[in-house]
Amino acid sequence: MFSTKYLIIAHTSNIFAHTNIMGKEFNKVDPRECINGKVRRLQKMIYNYYQKELKPFNVKGSMLSILFIIGKRKDVNQKSIYNQLILDPSTMSRDIKKLKERGFIEIRKGEDSRNTIINITRKGEEFLEEVSPVWRQLHHNVAEVLGPSNIKALDRILNKAYAHLK
């Protein structure tokens, strides 16, 4: 489970109470209310939790997400992976390169030379069989901490953000 230090996020001290050193507009800003900061903290907590448990497999969460998508579908291209995961292009390129180097995926040119087709290899399938039980347990643990209503709320937030903030 998450360590106690991660579960005390909602409790913040009143260190911003005396900010009369700046102008009126600046004093209206409370960093504790920053949505971007809250999302980044949540992402970092969950990322660190997963990475700690995935360390023996020498794989980053983003690499595993990419490999799961490739393992579930035949002839995947980078654009469809990007659209599903919304990864930074440099992260995706780096992760795909590492997956190829480890022999987990094969890459070939599509009918259009600008289109790259990616498929999982036997070695990649075997790796997913090995790591999947660990990932499922991590997912279960995080889902248990967050609870079903919060997970549904995350889905709604993601859908709304995707529709309006692209």
DRENDO-1510 file (C-alpha; in Angstrom, 1 decimal, always signed):
<recs>
REC; n; res; u; v; w
REC; 1; MET; +0.0; +0.0; +0.0 .
REC; 2; PHE; +0.9; +3.7; +0.0 .
REC; 3; SER; +3.1; +4.9; +2.8 .
REC; 4; THR; +1.6; +7.2; +5.3 .
REC; 5; LYS; +3.5; +10.2; +4.0 .
REC; 6; TYR; +1.5; +10.0; +0.8 .
REC; 7; LEU; -1.9; +9.8; +2.5 .
REC; 8; ILE; -1.5; +13.1; +4.3 .
REC; 9; ILE; -1.6; +15.2; +1.1 .
REC; 10; ALA; -4.9; +16.9; +2.0 .
REC; 11; HIS; -3.3; +18.2; +5.2 .
REC; 12; THR; -1.3; +21.3; +4.5 .
REC; 13; SER; +0.0; +23.9; +6.9 .
REC; 14; ASN; -1.0; +27.5; +6.7 .
REC; 15; ILE; +2.4; +28.7; +5.5 .
REC; 16; PHE; +0.8; +31.0; +3.0 .
REC; 17; ALA; -1.2; +33.0; +5.5 .
REC; 18; HIS; +1.0; +36.2; +5.5 .
REC; 19; THR; +1.9; +37.1; +2.0 .
REC; 20; ASN; +1.5; +40.8; +2.1 .
REC; 21; ILE; +4.9; +41.3; +0.5 .
REC; 22; MET; +3.5; +41.2; -3.0 .
REC; 23; GLY; +0.7; +43.0; -4.9 .
REC; 24; LYS; -3.1; +42.3; -4.5 .
REC; 25; GLU; -3.3; +39.9; -7.5 .
REC; 26; PHE; -0.4; +37.8; -6.3 .
REC; 27; ASN; -2.0; +37.5; -2.9 .
REC; 28; LYS; -5.1; +36.0; -4.5 .
REC; 29; VAL; -3.0; +33.0; -5.6 .
REC; 30; ASP; -2.9; +30.0; -3.2 .
REC; 31; PRO; -0.6; +27.3; -4.5 .
REC; 32; ARG; -2.5; +24.7; -2.5 .
REC; 33; GLU; -5.4; +25.2; -4.8 .
REC; 34; CYS; -3.4; +24.6; -8.0 .
REC; 35; ILE; -5.2; +21.8; -10.0 .
REC; 36; ASN; -2.0; +21.1; -12.0 .
REC; 37; GLY; -0.1; +20.7; -8.8 .
REC; 38; LYS; -2.7; +18.3; -7.4 .
REC; 39; VAL; -2.7; +16.2; -10.5 .
REC; 40; ARG; +1.1; +16.1; -10.6 .
REC; 41; ARG; +1.3; +15.0; -6.9 .
REC; 42; LEU; -1.3; +12.2; -7.6 .
REC; 43; GLN; +0.6; +11.1; -10.7 .
REC; 44; LYS; +3.9; +11.1; -8.9 .
REC; 45; MET; +2.6; +9.1; -5.9 .
REC; 46; ILE; +1.0; +6.4; -8.1 .
REC; 47; TYR; +4.0; +6.4; -10.5 .
REC; 48; ASN; +6.5; +5.9; -7.6 .
REC; 49; TYR; +4.4; +3.1; -6.1 .
REC; 50; TYR; +4.2; +1.2; -9.4 .
REC; 51; GLN; +7.9; +1.8; -10.1 .
REC; 52; LYS; +9.0; +0.5; -6.8 .
REC; 53; GLU; +7.2; -2.8; -7.4 .
REC; 54; LEU; +8.2; -3.0; -11.1 .
REC; 55; LYS; +11.9; -2.4; -10.5 .
REC; 56; PRO; +12.8; -6.1; -10.6 .
REC; 57; PHE; +11.4; -6.2; -14.2 .
REC; 58; ASN; +13.6; -3.3; -15.3 .
REC; 59; VAL; +10.6; -1.6; -17.0 .
REC; 60; LYS; +9.0; +1.8; -16.6 .
REC; 61; GLY; +5.3; +2.2; -16.3 .
REC; 62; SER; +5.1; +4.0; -19.6 .
REC; 63; MET; +7.0; +1.1; -21.3 .
REC; 64; LEU; +4.6; -1.4; -19.8 .
REC; 65; SER; +1.5; +0.6; -20.9 .
REC; 66; ILE; +2.9; +0.7; -24.5 .
REC; 67; LEU; +3.6; -3.0; -24.4 .
REC; 68; PHE; +0.1; -3.8; -23.0 .
REC; 69; ILE; -1.4; -2.0; -26.0 .
REC; 70; ILE; +0.8; -3.7; -28.5 .
REC; 71; GLY; +0.1; -7.0; -26.9 .
REC; 72; LYS; -3.7; -6.5; -27.1 .
REC; 73; ARG; -3.7; -5.4; -30.8 .
REC; 74; LYS; -2.1; -6.5; -33.9 .
REC; 75; ASP; -0.3; -4.1; -36.3 .
REC; 76; VAL; -0.4; -1.0; -34.0 .
REC; 77; ASN; +1.1; +2.2; -35.1 .
REC; 78; GLN; +2.7; +4.9; -32.9 .
REC; 79; LYS; -0.1; +7.4; -33.5 .
REC; 80; SER; -2.7; +5.0; -32.1 .
REC; 81; ILE; -0.6; +4.4; -29.0 .
REC; 82; TYR; +0.0; +8.1; -28.5 .
REC; 83; ASN; -3.8; +8.8; -28.9 .
REC; 84; GLN; -4.6; +6.2; -26.2 .
REC; 85; LEU; -1.8; +7.1; -23.7 .
REC; 86; ILE; -1.1; +10.8; -24.5 .
REC; 87; LEU; +2.6; +10.2; -23.8 .
REC; 88; ASP; +5.2; +12.8; -24.5 .
REC; 89; PRO; +6.6; +12.0; -28.0 .
REC; 90; SER; +10.2; +11.8; -26.8 .
REC; 91; THR; +9.1; +9.4; -24.0 .
REC; 92; MET; +7.2; +7.2; -26.4 .
REC; 93; SER; +10.1; +7.1; -28.9 .
REC; 94; ARG; +12.6; +6.3; -26.2 .
REC; 95; ASP; +10.3; +3.6; -24.7 .
REC; 96; ILE; +9.6; +2.0; -28.1 .
REC; 97; LYS; +13.4; +1.9; -28.8 .
REC; 98; LYS; +14.0; +0.2; -25.4 .
REC; 99; LEU; +11.2; -2.4; -26.0 .
REC; 100; LYS; +12.7; -3.2; -29.4 .
REC; 101; GLU; +16.2; -3.5; -27.9 .
REC; 102; ARG; +14.9; -5.9; -25.3 .
REC; 103; GLY; +13.3; -8.0; -28.1 .
REC; 104; PHE; +9.8; -7.4; -26.9 .
REC; 105; ILE; +8.5; -5.8; -30.1 .
REC; 106; GLU; +9.2; -5.8; -33.8 .
REC; 107; ILE; +8.8; -2.8; -36.0 .
REC; 108; ARG; +8.3; -2.6; -39.7 .
REC; 109; LYS; +7.3; +0.0; -42.2 .
REC; 110; GLY; +3.6; +0.1; -43.2 .
REC; 111; GLU; +2.2; +0.6; -46.8 .
REC; 112; ASP; +3.0; +4.3; -46.4 .
REC; 113; SER; +6.7; +4.6; -45.5 .
REC; 114; ARG; +5.8; +7.3; -42.9 .
REC; 115; ASN; +3.7; +4.7; -41.0 .
REC; 116; THR; +5.4; +2.3; -38.6 .
REC; 117; ILE; +3.7; -0.9; -37.7 .
REC; 118; ILE; +4.5; -2.5; -34.3 .
REC; 119; ASN; +3.8; -6.0; -33.1 .
REC; 120; ILE; +4.7; -7.9; -30.0 .
REC; 121; THR; +7.2; -10.8; -30.2 .
REC; 122; ARG; +7.1; -14.1; -28.4 .
REC; 123; LYS; +9.6; -12.8; -25.9 .
REC; 124; GLY; +7.3; -9.8; -25.3 .
REC; 125; GLU; +4.3; -12.1; -24.8 .
REC; 126; GLU; +6.3; -14.1; -22.2 .
REC; 127; PHE; +7.4; -10.9; -20.4 .
REC; 128; LEU; +3.7; -9.8; -20.2 .
REC; 129; GLU; +2.7; -13.1; -18.8 .
REC; 130; GLU; +5.4; -12.7; -16.1 .
REC; 131; VAL; +4.7; -9.1; -15.2 .
REC; 132; SER; +0.9; -9.1; -15.5 .
REC; 133; PRO; +0.2; -10.6; -12.1 .
REC; 134; VAL; +2.3; -8.0; -10.4 .
REC; 135; TRP; +0.6; -5.2; -12.4 .
REC; 136; ARG; -2.8; -6.6; -11.5 .
REC; 137; GLN; -1.9; -6.6; -7.8 .
REC; 138; LEU; -0.6; -3.0; -8.0 .
REC; 139; HIS; -3.8; -2.0; -9.8 .
REC; 140; HIS; -5.9; -3.7; -7.2 .
REC; 141; ASN; -4.0; -2.0; -4.4 .
REC; 142; VAL; -4.4; +1.5; -5.9 .
REC; 143; ALA; -8.0; +0.9; -6.7 .
REC; 144; GLU; -8.7; -0.2; -3.1 .
REC; 145; VAL; -7.1; +3.0; -1.8 .
REC; 146; LEU; -8.9; +5.3; -4.2 .
REC; 147; GLY; -12.3; +3.5; -4.2 .
REC; 148; PRO; -14.7; +2.9; -7.0 .
REC; 149; SER; -16.4; +6.3; -6.9 .
REC; 150; ASN; -13.1; +8.2; -7.1 .
REC; 151; ILE; -12.0; +6.0; -10.0 .
REC; 152; LYS; -15.2; +6.8; -11.8 .
REC; 153; ALA; -14.6; +10.5; -11.0 .
REC; 154; LEU; -11.1; +10.2; -12.5 .
REC; 155; ASP; -12.6; +8.7; -15.7 .
REC; 156; ARG; -15.1; +11.6; -15.9 .
REC; 157; ILE; -12.4; +14.2; -15.3 .
REC; 158; LEU; -10.1; +12.6; -17.9 .
REC; 159; ASN; -13.0; +12.5; -20.5 .
REC; 160; LYS; -13.9; +16.1; -19.9 .
REC; 161; ALA; -10.4; +17.3; -19.9 .
REC; 162; TYR; -9.7; +15.4; -23.1 .
REC; 163; ALA; -12.7; +16.9; -24.8 .
REC; 164; HIS; -12.0; +20.5; -23.8 .
REC; 165; LEU; -8.3; +20.9; -23.0 .
REC; 166; LYS; -6.5; +19.4; -26.0 .
</recs>
